[in-house]
Amino acid sequence: MEKPFFSVVIPTFNRPGPLTCCLAALAVQDYPARDFEVIVVDDGSRVPLQGAAALFADRMTVRFLTQAHGGVARARNTGMAAAQGKFLAFTDDDCLPAPDWLSALAAQFAATPEDGLGGPLISSVTANSYSWAFHLILSTVYAYFNTPHDAACMLAAANLALPAEGLRALGGFDEGFTCSEDREVCDRWLARGGRLRYVPAARVYHRGPETFGQYCRRYFGYGRGAYRFFRVRAARGSGSLWPDIGFYAGFLPLLRRVSARDRQFSRTRLVFLLFMWQVMNVSGFFWEWLGARLRLNGKA
């Protein structure tokens, strides 16, 4: 059976080491090398990255593009514009797609070729409490927003695949977002009548934050992105805050079921990290709200 051609898009910035590891994982896919290309988009890095891509040129098609620093959404769009594949598979430079990642996506696209797909992000760092907490939260988010699997609504761009024609017709990622651009594009996809599916077999291993500072900055950024997301969604009339309020109302009982599998860190540490998750989320949200109010008053 003829296999669909994929374009794998990887935005990257100043991280030659992780990028090399990501490309190494793609080089051992069980999917035929002739049936996919890898597009690395350098988002204005200050360190040379092209050498990392060149290491794998004899094992798969790797195209290296550069752009002035403009953020991850613009980098994804740059890759989309250059892609030759029928399907676009997005991941990040700190990710390691499982060897059967593209095969799992191809199997689902064979059944539902017009749907957007995404799979689990699994921690590749198991002994670090910040990375563990990050992925615990993410798995809880996925369990809430992507159940049932054929009616998913929130898929991270570190493991997201979409029909190229459909994403181009949608206008790609919103470049006004420096964070949470994947959440916005998923919501816009659904608002235009598309469907998203969660595919458990399409696994990607991901490094989460590994220091307290990284952890806090990540969730502060998510809070900023959440404010922009809610404004954009309200402006197009495709939703409100209520689905997220429902998530927080049911978070603790759901978290207990998820976390029961893993007790390597103390409950006290878990509670503290969850508390900081919310503090930084709320701080980022209101930071963005305050900036919007100041800009509005400045124009008055």
C-alpha positions as CSV (number, residue, x, y, z in Angstrom):
1,M,0.0,0.0,0.0
2,E,1.3,3.5,-0.9
3,K,2.2,5.4,2.2
4,P,1.4,9.1,2.6
5,F,4.2,11.6,2.4
6,F,4.9,13.5,5.6
7,S,6.7,16.8,6.2
8,V,8.0,16.9,9.8
9,V,8.4,20.5,10.9
10,I,10.8,21.3,13.8
11,P,11.2,24.9,15.0
12,T,14.5,25.4,16.8
13,F,16.3,28.2,18.7
14,N,19.9,28.1,20.1
15,R,19.8,24.3,21.0
16,P,22.1,22.3,18.8
17,G,22.4,19.4,21.3
18,P,18.6,18.7,21.7
19,L,18.1,19.3,18.0
20,T,20.7,16.6,17.2
21,C,18.9,14.1,19.5
22,C,15.5,14.9,17.9
23,L,16.9,14.4,14.4
24,A,18.6,11.1,15.5
25,A,15.2,9.9,16.7
26,L,13.6,10.7,13.3
27,A,16.5,9.0,11.5
28,V,15.4,5.6,13.0
29,Q,11.7,5.9,12.2
30,D,10.3,2.6,11.0
31,Y,8.6,4.7,8.3
32,P,10.3,4.6,4.9
33,A,12.8,7.5,4.5
34,R,11.6,8.2,1.0
35,D,8.1,8.9,2.4
36,F,8.9,11.8,4.7
37,E,11.0,15.0,4.8
38,V,12.3,16.9,7.8
39,I,12.1,20.7,7.8
40,V,14.2,22.4,10.5
41,V,13.4,26.0,10.9
42,D,16.1,28.0,12.7
43,D,14.3,30.9,14.4
44,G,17.2,33.3,14.3
45,S,19.6,31.4,16.6
46,R,22.8,33.0,17.8
47,V,24.7,29.6,17.5
48,P,25.2,27.6,14.4
49,L,22.6,24.8,13.9
50,Q,23.0,23.7,10.3
51,G,25.7,21.2,11.2
52,A,23.2,19.3,13.3
53,A,21.0,18.9,10.3
54,A,23.9,18.0,8.0
55,L,24.7,15.0,10.2
56,F,21.6,13.1,9.0
57,A,21.5,14.1,5.3
58,D,22.6,10.7,4.2
59,R,19.8,8.9,6.1
60,M,16.7,11.1,5.4
61,T,15.8,14.3,3.6
62,V,16.5,17.2,5.9
63,R,15.9,20.8,4.8
64,F,17.3,23.6,6.8
65,L,15.5,27.0,6.7
66,T,16.3,30.2,8.6
67,Q,14.3,33.2,9.6
68,A,14.8,36.3,11.6
69,H,13.7,35.7,15.2
70,G,10.0,35.8,15.2
71,G,8.8,33.1,17.6
72,V,7.7,29.5,17.3
73,A,4.3,30.2,15.6
74,R,6.1,32.0,12.7
75,A,8.7,29.2,12.5
76,R,5.9,26.6,12.2
77,N,4.3,28.6,9.4
78,T,7.7,29.0,7.6
79,G,8.0,25.2,7.7
80,M,4.4,24.8,6.5
81,A,4.9,27.1,3.6
82,A,7.9,25.1,2.4
83,A,6.5,21.6,3.1
84,Q,5.8,19.2,0.2
85,G,4.0,16.6,2.3
86,K,0.3,15.7,2.2
87,F,0.4,15.7,6.0
88,L,2.4,18.0,8.4
89,A,3.7,16.5,11.5
90,F,5.0,19.0,14.1
91,T,7.4,18.4,17.0
92,D,9.9,20.4,18.9
93,D,13.7,20.3,19.2
94,D,13.5,19.0,22.8
95,C,11.5,16.0,21.7
96,L,12.2,12.4,20.7
97,P,9.5,10.8,18.6
98,A,9.1,7.1,19.1
99,P,10.4,4.9,16.3
100,D,6.8,4.1,15.1
101,W,5.5,7.7,15.5
102,L,5.0,8.4,11.8
103,S,3.6,4.9,11.3
104,A,1.0,5.4,14.0
105,L,0.0,8.7,12.5
106,A,-0.2,7.2,9.0
107,A,-2.4,4.4,10.2
108,Q,-4.9,6.8,11.7
109,F,-4.8,9.2,8.7
110,A,-5.6,6.1,6.5
111,A,-8.9,5.9,8.3
112,T,-9.6,9.6,8.9
113,P,-7.6,11.6,6.4
114,E,-9.2,15.0,7.1
115,D,-8.8,15.0,10.9
116,G,-6.1,16.5,13.0
117,L,-4.2,14.1,15.1
118,G,-2.0,14.2,18.2
119,G,-0.5,11.7,20.7
120,P,0.9,11.6,24.2
121,L,3.9,13.5,25.3
122,I,5.9,11.3,27.7
123,S,8.6,12.5,30.0
124,S,12.1,11.6,28.9
125,V,13.4,12.8,32.3
126,T,12.0,10.7,35.1
127,A,14.2,11.6,38.1
128,N,13.6,15.4,38.0
129,S,10.6,16.7,40.1
130,Y,10.0,19.7,37.8
131,S,9.8,17.7,34.7
132,W,7.8,15.0,36.4
133,A,5.2,17.6,37.7
134,F,5.0,19.2,34.2
135,H,4.2,15.9,32.5
136,L,1.8,14.9,35.3
137,I,-0.1,18.1,34.8
138,L,0.0,17.6,31.0
139,S,-1.3,14.1,31.2
140,T,-4.2,15.3,33.4
141,V,-5.0,18.0,30.9
142,Y,-5.0,15.5,28.1
143,A,-7.3,13.1,30.1
144,Y,-9.8,15.9,30.6
145,F,-9.8,17.7,27.2
146,N,-9.1,14.7,24.9
147,T,-11.7,12.2,26.2
148,P,-13.3,10.6,24.2
149,H,-10.3,10.2,21.9
150,D,-12.3,10.9,18.7
151,A,-13.4,14.3,20.1
152,A,-10.1,15.8,21.3
153,C,-9.8,19.6,21.7
154,M,-6.3,20.3,23.0
155,L,-3.2,18.8,21.4
156,A,0.3,20.2,21.9
157,A,2.3,21.1,18.8
158,A,5.2,19.0,20.1
159,N,3.1,16.1,18.9
160,L,0.5,17.3,16.4
161,A,-0.2,16.3,12.8
162,L,-2.6,18.0,10.4
163,P,-3.5,17.7,6.7
164,A,-1.4,20.3,4.9
165,E,-4.2,21.5,2.8
166,G,-6.5,22.0,5.7
167,L,-3.9,23.9,7.8
168,R,-3.1,26.2,4.9
169,A,-6.8,26.9,4.4
170,L,-7.0,27.7,8.1
171,G,-4.2,30.3,7.8
172,G,-1.6,28.3,9.8
173,F,-0.6,29.3,13.3
174,D,-1.5,32.8,14.7
175,E,1.9,34.6,14.8
176,G,0.6,37.0,17.5
177,F,1.1,34.1,20.0
178,T,4.5,33.6,21.5
179,C,3.0,30.7,23.6
180,S,-0.1,28.6,23.4
181,E,-0.3,29.0,19.6
182,D,-1.1,25.2,19.4
183,R,-4.1,25.7,21.7
184,E,-5.4,28.5,19.5
185,V,-4.9,26.6,16.2
186,C,-6.7,23.6,17.6
187,D,-9.7,25.7,18.7
188,R,-9.8,27.4,15.3
189,W,-9.7,24.0,13.6
190,L,-12.7,22.9,15.6
191,A,-14.5,26.2,15.1
192,R,-14.2,25.7,11.3
193,G,-15.9,22.3,11.6
194,G,-12.7,20.1,11.8
195,R,-12.2,17.2,14.1
196,L,-9.2,16.3,16.3
197,R,-8.3,12.8,17.4
198,Y,-6.0,11.7,20.2
199,V,-3.9,8.7,19.1
200,P,-2.3,7.0,22.0
201,A,0.1,5.0,19.8
202,A,1.7,8.1,18.3
203,R,4.2,8.7,21.2
204,V,6.7,11.5,21.6
205,Y,9.2,11.7,24.4
206,H,9.7,15.2,25.7
207,R,12.0,17.0,28.1
208,G,10.1,19.2,30.5
209,P,11.5,22.0,32.6
210,E,14.4,20.8,34.8
211,T,14.9,23.8,37.2
212,F,12.5,25.8,39.4
213,G,13.1,28.9,37.2
214,Q,12.3,27.0,34.0
215,Y,9.2,25.6,35.6
216,C,7.9,29.0,36.7
217,R,8.8,30.7,33.4
218,R,7.0,27.9,31.4
219,Y,3.7,28.4,33.3
220,F,4.0,32.2,33.4
221,G,4.2,32.0,29.6
222,Y,1.2,29.7,29.5
223,G,-0.8,32.1,31.6
224,R,0.1,34.9,29.1
225,G,-0.9,32.7,26.2
226,A,-4.2,31.8,28.0
227,Y,-5.2,35.4,28.2
228,R,-4.6,36.0,24.5
229,F,-6.3,32.7,23.7
230,F,-9.5,33.7,25.6
231,R,-9.6,37.1,23.9
232,V,-9.2,35.6,20.4
233,R,-11.8,32.9,21.1
234,A,-14.3,35.4,22.5
235,A,-13.8,37.7,19.5
236,R,-14.7,35.0,17.1
237,G,-17.5,33.7,19.3
238,S,-16.1,30.1,19.5
239,G,-16.1,29.7,23.3
240,S,-15.7,31.1,26.8
241,L,-13.9,30.3,30.0
242,W,-16.4,27.7,31.1
243,P,-14.6,24.5,29.8
244,D,-11.5,25.5,31.7
245,I,-13.4,26.3,34.8
246,G,-14.9,22.7,34.6
247,F,-11.3,21.4,34.3
248,Y,-10.2,23.1,37.5
249,A,-13.3,22.0,39.4
250,G,-12.5,18.3,38.5
251,F,-8.8,18.5,38.6
252,L,-8.0,17.2,42.1
253,P,-10.0,13.9,41.9
254,L,-8.6,13.4,38.4
255,L,-5.1,14.1,39.6
256,R,-5.4,11.5,42.3
257,R,-6.1,8.8,39.8
258,V,-3.3,9.8,37.5
259,S,-0.7,10.3,40.2
260,A,-1.5,7.0,42.0
261,R,0.9,5.4,39.4
262,D,3.9,7.3,40.6
263,R,5.0,8.1,44.1
264,Q,8.7,8.8,43.6
265,F,8.3,12.4,44.9
266,S,6.7,13.4,48.2
267,R,3.1,14.6,48.3
268,T,4.3,17.9,49.9
269,R,6.5,18.6,46.9
270,L,3.7,17.7,44.6
271,V,1.3,20.1,46.4
272,F,4.0,22.9,46.3
273,L,4.6,22.4,42.5
274,L,0.9,22.4,41.8
275,F,0.5,25.6,43.8
276,M,3.3,27.3,41.9
277,W,1.7,26.1,38.6
278,Q,-1.4,28.0,39.5
279,V,0.4,31.0,40.8
280,M,2.5,31.4,37.7
281,N,-0.5,30.8,35.4
282,V,-2.6,33.4,37.1
283,S,0.4,35.8,37.2
284,G,1.0,35.5,33.5
285,F,-2.7,35.8,32.7
286,F,-3.0,39.1,34.7
287,W,0.3,40.4,33.4
288,E,-1.1,40.1,29.9
289,W,-4.4,41.6,31.0
290,L,-2.7,44.6,32.6
291,G,-0.6,45.1,29.4
292,A,-3.7,45.1,27.3
293,R,-5.4,47.6,29.6
294,L,-2.4,49.9,29.5
295,R,-2.3,49.8,25.7
296,L,-6.0,50.5,25.5
297,N,-5.7,53.5,27.9
298,G,-2.7,54.8,25.9
299,K,-4.8,54.9,22.8
300,A,-7.7,56.6,24.5
